[in-house]
Amino acid sequence: MNYADMETFVAVAMAGSFAKAAKRLNITASAVSRRVTRLETMLAVKLIHRTTRALSLTEAGEQFLLHARSSVVSATNAADAAKSHSGSVEGHLKVHAPMTFGKLYVAPLIPEFLQAYPSLSLELSLDDQFPDLLTAGLDVAFTARHISAGSYVARKIGSLTSVVCAAPDYLHQNDLITHPRDLSQHNCLLYQHPENTSSWVFLQGDERLEVSVSGNFCSDNIEVICEAAKSGMGMARLPRFIADAEIEREQLVQILPEYSMPRKDLYVVYPDRQHKPAKLVAFLEFFKNKLSGRGGLQA
């Protein structure tokens, strides 16, 4: 059996499309189709139902996937084990990060990282939606979301904190805020996120206050929320790695500085493997050292 054909079938099954599998494997969609067809011919059984709009596995395809996926994982582990002895940091690294964090923290460090490891190439995708690493063919991802145990390893690299801010013009034109509950009377700009709610939590000593907020604008991009706040549209809860620079430039003013907000742990996540590839080890150590103590990111 041709290993590349089996690996390609697994990629198609996990990605749900020929195009996504092609991108993951860095080959053309037509090459993906040829490999799957060749595998079906060799097995003398149809593995995938194809239509113009979608694809689905046949019963035989589902059974084959159960065994083929474990074989591909075993082969990957075998290759990682062999390469781990060479000590050579080379190959292609696929990295994912949330949009704004990636732009401000990850992207600026990539030139130095690639200069340190000239035999590496790196592909960085930025999106606030956390992907399935195995389906997307990713080596590593940054996230502040809770990742359940299973196929992944999540290593904490710091904590993110947030503050509530508003533009000076907005504060001049609206009632003074002296307590978190006053926010219920203000226009609050909301960041749309699967784990976000319409309540903001404040901490002061042993006291925990949860305040319901609402407003006339929301977005799934935190930079857009920041710009809206700077324009005087309302109050915004922003991570410190964005807010601190705007506060220093006096574009925004922190509200209720005597209160803190809950931290969110930041993780670097990668598929669980018996042997980590040298390129992954190099990436993890480099970014752990570089990000430690950076502004807006607490140890």
Secondary structure, 3 states (H helix, E strand, C coil): CCHHHHHHHHHHHHHCCHHHHHHHHCCCHHHHHHHHHHHHHHHCCCCEEECCCCEEECHHHHHHHHHHHHHHHHHHHHHHHHHHCCCCCCEEEEEEECHHHHHHHHHHHHHHHHHHCCCEEEEEEECCCCCCHHHHCCCEEEECCCCCCCCEEEEEEEEECEEEEECHHHHHHCCCCCCHHHHHHCCEEEECCCCCCCEEEEEECCEEEEEECCCCCEECCHHHHHHHHHCCCCEEEEEHHHHHHHHHCCCCEEECCCCECCCEEEEEEEECCCCCCHHHHHHHHHHHHHHCCCCCEEC
